[in-house]
Amino acid sequence: MRSTTTEPRNETQIAADPALPTIVITREFDAPPERVFRAFTEPDLVIQWLGPRRLTMRIEEYDARNGGSYRYVHIEDDGTEYGFHGVFHEVRPTERIVQTFTFEGVPDGVSLETATFEDLGGRTRVTIQSLVDSFEARDAIVASGMGDGVREGYERLDDLLSENK
C-alpha cells in the first residue's frame, strides 16, 4: 500500500500575554534569514505579501534603516483605504527590526514592535512582539480580525519565498 503525505504549511501562532499588553506572533519560514529579512525590508518584496489577498497595497514610503520611516495603504475593491505608518528605530540585517506601528484609523494607538529572525539551519523563525499602551487596546487589536490578515499575509510570503529560491 502506497501512502502520500503532504507537509502542512507552517502555522502562525498569535498569543496575547495575560500579564502584559502584548501580542506575540511566531512563524517559521522555509528560507534562510537573509531571504526572509529581505522580504520584510525591501519595498518591492513587502508589497507582494503584506496583508490579505483581497486588498491591494500602495507603498508611499518604505525606508527600512535606523531612523527611516514608512507609510503604506491597503485598498479595498470599493476604494476604501486603510493607512499605516511608523518609524524604524533599529534595523539589524538578518537579526532584528524594531519599529513603531500606527493604524491611521486609530491614530492614538501606536505600538512598538520588535521582530527577531532566528536561523534554524536553512529555515527561519520570525517572532514579533507588539507592545501596546493598554490591555483594552491589545484586546481590540486581537478582536479586529488582525490574525486572519497576518496568517494570510504569511501564506503569501511563503509563496513569494518559494518562487524566489
N, C-alpha and C positions, 0 to 999 in steps of 0.2 A: 504494500500500500504506500502510495506516494503522498506526502503532505506538502503543502505550500504554506509558507508564512510570509507575512508582510510585517515589516517593522513599523510600529506606531510612530506617529510624529512625536517630537519632543513636546512634553507638556509644559504649559505655562502655569506657574504657581503664583498666586496672589494672596498675600496674607496681611491682615490688619492686626497689629500688635495690640493686645488688650491693655498694656501698661503705658503705651506711648502713642501719640498721634502720628503714626507712621503707616505707610503701606510698603510692603516689600514684594517685589516682583522678581522671580527667579526663572531663568530659561536657559536651556542648553542648545547649542547650535553645532551642526556637523561641519564646522570650518574652523581653521586656526584663528587665534585672537587678532592677528593682523588684518584678516579679511573682515571679521565681524566689526572691529573697531572702525575700519574704513567705512563700512555701511552706516555706522552711527554718526560719522563726522563729515562725509563728503556729500554736499547737496545733491549732486547728480544721482547718488545712490539712495539717500534719505527719501527723496521724492517718490521712489519706486516702491517703498514698503511701509512707510509710517502711516498708520491709520487704517480704518476699514476700507474694504474694496469699493463700497458704494460711493465713496467720496473721492473727488479729485483734489489734488493738492497744488497750491501755488506757494513757492518759497520766495519771499521778498528779501530776506537777508539770512545768511547762514554762515557765520564766521567762527568755526569751531577751533578757537585758540584761547589761551589765557586772556581774559578781558574782552573777548569777542562777544557778539550778541546774535540773536536770531529772531526772526518773525516769519511765521508761515500761516496759511489759511487753508482749511478744509472746506470744500464746497459741495453742497447737495445738488442733485439734478435740477431742483427748482430755483437754484441761485442763492439759497441761504448759505451764509458764510460763518465759519467759526474760526476766530483768530487766536493765535497762541504766540507768546513771546517770552524771552528770557535772556540771561547773560551767562556766558561760560566763565566760571571762576577758575577752574583748573582743567586742563586737558593734557593728560599724560599718556602719550601714544601707547596703545595696546594694553593699558593698565586701568585707567580711571578717567572719568569725566564728572566734574561737579558743576552743576548749573542750577539756576532758578528756572521756574516754570510757572507761567500765568496763563490761564484760560481767560480770554478777554471778556467772556460772558459773566465772569465772576472776578472783576478786577482787583478786589481786596484779597483774593485767595492765592497768594504766592506760596509756592512750595520750594523747598531746597532738595534737589535730587542728586544722589551720588550713585554713579554706575561703576561697577567694577567688572573687569574682564579676566576670568581665570582660565589659564591654559590647562586643558585636560588631555594633552598629548594629541594634538591634531583636531580637537574639538574645543569648544569654548563655553564656559558657564558665565552668563551675564546676570548680575544681581543689581537691582536698582532699589535703593531705599529712598522713599519720598517722605520728607518731614513737612507736615502742615501745622498751622497755628492752633488747631483745636481738634478735639475728638469729633465734634459736630461736623467740622469741615471734612475731616477724613471720612466719616461715615457717609456724608453727602457725595463725595467723590466715588466711593465704592458703589453706592446705590445708583449712581448716574448711568451705569452700564459701561463704565470705562474698561472693565475686564474683557468684555466682548471685543472692543476695539483693539485692545492690547494683544489679545490672542490672535485676532485676525491679522493684525499688522505683523506679528512674529511669524505667522504662516506664510505671509507674503515675503518676509525676509528669508525664510527657508528656501522658497522658490528662487529668489534672487541669488542666494549663495550657491545653490545647486547649478544654476545657469552659468555662473562665472568661475567655475573650478579651474 
